[in-house]
Amino acid sequence: MANVRDLKKDINYVLGDIIEAVYVWEFANTDKDTKKSEAIIDEAIATFDELIVKVNEKNVDNAKAHFKSINQELESKGRALIEKINNLS
């Protein structure tokens, strides 16, 4: 990973794209209830906040391992959110 700025951008882009996908689904399915989709958006925002707090931690023993774990967490939580979007009906 190049640097912290790139990790922050990745977090922003991935979760922003997920939220955008939910809005597209809501726009395409105006006849359906949006409670589940709104919950996905709330979860994406909470994940964003949680990951940014972890990125900004100053007292980290092994910075490389710390940022790698954040990147892996972003990937796993992002996939889980995408799966939830795919299961909306």
Protein Blocks (a to p, Z undefined) as FASTA:
>chain_A
ZZlmlmmmmmmmmmmmmmmmmmmmmmmmmmbcfklmmmmmmmmmmmmmmmmmmmmpmbdf
blmlmmmmmmmmmmmmmmmmmmmmmmpZZ
